[in-house]
């Protein structure tokens, strides 16, 4: 049994990744890389550009619409047809069979539509503003995820350092146990226990390294960069100070601004639906040229001598469309009501989240002075333990175990310090948005 455990021990000791020069990354670098690469931000950018193009599309209704039309057909007259035949929508004073052509230029302009064009433009501009706020939301979400992942990576990095230190200490304890067994101070059971502790520490170290790789892969999804686990070193995080959510105006948050713009846009859409029942006054005009030839297709183009021009003022009055406008108005009213309730829900959720993060941030900040005192005590204990490493073998066993305890205690201090930095940054990101 002891031989198998010893072999397992040496296998764990030999299982090490080759040392590589570590490259330090900072939170600022990671955030910048994520903002340049994150897919959600690229999607938001394209949606913003599409919304801006929609504004230009709505503005085009203020310009006259110009068009040209060339029509041609072959007409076969059966019997007497008087002096009138048609080519497309053009009327030609000709009763002979043959090739008929018409060339027309037309213009179309809306004189008055009860403000529908301005409402369309206002609706499109609201969509562009919503796209801007959605982009700010996407940026805030990306930053939130990156800050959390960076904090997890930094904490896991420190855990790995402590676990490696613990494994090294347990290996030394195992060797001390063998020497104490040879001296008759330890029994075989104590040596086996020490070997099992080394084996368990090696397994836990492997699990921690796998978790560290998982965090790096999640971070790479946002930044588009590959991180070598053995060559990546997270820089320390600094907590923000003086954050007080009581001075924050909740209505300026991008989530509430976006839902507010959606409500305004829905109201504009509702007004548009109501205005669709009103008349529309349109001015149009055209100039047409006609030609024909009884035998050849191309010769009919050379005889475009018949011409006419027209100017038309049209009043388009919608009378009945199967109650479509009534149903559309009703639908928009219900959608508007749903958005207004959603606005209240988002406001309540944001207020609760900000209060929760503020309480957590304050609790961690209040512990900062205590952690500083604890850190001083830990460093003093580590210095004292280093001076005691030359004692008797039996005393060294207790000293090594005490060193592991001190390292774990210091790790707990580091975890809380990192939590404070993460919570301060998340609270600031939540309140400031972009």
Buried (B, 14 or more C-beta within 10 A) or exposed (E): EEEEBBEBBEEBBEEEEEEEEEEEBEBEBBBEBBBEBBEBBEEBEEBBEEBBEBBEEBBEBEEEEEEEBEBBEEBEEEEEEEEEBEBBEBBBEBBEBBBBBBBBBBBBBBEBBBEBBBBBBBBBBBBBBBBBBBBBBBBBBBBBBBBBBBBBBBBBBBBBEBBBBBBBBBBBBBBBBBEBBEEEBBEEEBBBBBBBBBBEBBEBBEEBBEBBBEBBEBBBEBBEBEBEBBEBEBBEBEBBEEBEBEEBEBEEBBBBBBBBBBBBBBBBBBBBBBBBBBEBEBBBBBEBBBBBBEEEEEBBBEEBEBEEEEEEEEEEEEEEEEEEBEEBBEEBEEBBEEBEEEBEEBBEEBBEEBEEBBEBBBEBBEBEEEBEEBBEEBEEBBEEBEEEEEEEEEEBBEBBEBBBEBBBBBBEBBBBBBBBBBBBBBBBBBBBBE
